[in-house]
């Protein structure tokens, strides 16, 4: 039982970091003239995906019967989070910009960690179901 909750707690922390970080310290480029670029919208999308992962991980910690499906949902959300910056939503052209140098790698690493934790949680849930049967 405790082994099934640990991945949910790890994902909860990662998702909170993504949700807050994608619009603040890990966020997009800041333009001097106040305009926003495509990286701004990538940041907003990542914040929404992080919030979705946060809700799913919170439910995975609380709900016993639905953990396996919630972990699979988090894994799918993580794939979208990995593909969003630069692939699904373009970023600035210059490689030295904050969105390319900080936001993109940080979000890829955080969502990859959340996805791997979710897959680990799903495997643990599946094994414990087979042992009980």
N, C-alpha and C positions, 0 to 999 in steps of 0.2 A: 504494500500500500504506500509506504513512504517513498519507495523508489519511483513510483508513478507521479508523485507530486513534485519531486526535485526538478525535473525538466521544466515543469510549468513555472516554478519560482524563478529559474534562470531566465526563461523567456520573458517573464514579467519584467524583470530588471532591464533586459535588453530592449524590450519594446518601449519601456518608459524612456530610456536613453534616446531611442530613435525618435519618438514622438516629440520630445522637448528639444533634442539636439538638432533635428533637421530644420527647425525654424529659429534657432539661436546660435550656439557656438559651433555647430557643424553645418550651418546653413549656407545659403547661396551667396553669390557675390553681392556686394553693396555698391550701387552706382552713385556717383557724386551728384548727378542731376535728379535723383529720385525715381528714375525709370526702373522698370523691372524687366528682366529677360526671361528666357525659357527656363533658366535654372531656378528662378523663383517658383515657377509652377511645378517643377520637379520636386522642389522642397516641400511644397504643400501636399503633393501627392504622397510623398514619403511619410509625411506627418500623419496623413490619413491611414496609410497602410500600417504604420507603427501603432496607431490607436486601435485599429482592428486586431492586430496581434496582441495588444494589451488586453482587450476585452476577452478574446478567445483564451488567452493564457490564464486570466482570472477565473474564467468559467472552468478551465481544465483543472485548476487547483481545487475548486469547490465541488464540482460534479464528478461523481465516481463512474457512473455508467457511460457517460458520453466522452470520456477522456480520449479514447482512441480516435474518434472522429474529429475532435477538436484539435488534436495534435496534427492530424493530416491537413486540416484547414490552415493551421499555422504554417505548415510546410509549404502549402500552395501560396499563401500570402508572402512568404519569404522569397519564393521564386520571383514573384512580381516585384518585390522590393529590390532584388538584385538586378533585375532587368530595367527598372524605371530610370535611374540616372544614366543618361548617355545613350541608351538603346531605345526605350519607349518614348522618353522625353529628352530632347537634345539639350546639351549644356553649352556654355561659352566655347568659342573656337580656340582661345589661347589656353595652352596647357598649364600656365602659371596662375591662372585665376583660381580663386578660393573654391569655387564649385567643382572644378576638375582636380585640384590638388588635395582638397580636404574632404569635401562632402561626398564625392563619388566613391573614393576608396573606403571611407569610414562606413558609409551605408552598405556597401557590398560586404564588408567584413561583418558588420553587426547582423545583417539579415542572413548571411551564411551561417553564423553562429546560432541564430534563432532557428533556422531550418534544420541544422544538424541536431540541435537539442530536441526539436519536435520529432524528428525521425527516431531519435533514441527513445523518447518517451513513448512513441507508437510501438516500437519494438518491444519495450518492457511491458506495455499493456497487453500486447498480443501474446507474449510468452506467459504472462500470469493468467490470462484467460484459458490458454491451453492446459496449464497446470491444474486449474480448478475443474476443468471438464473431465 
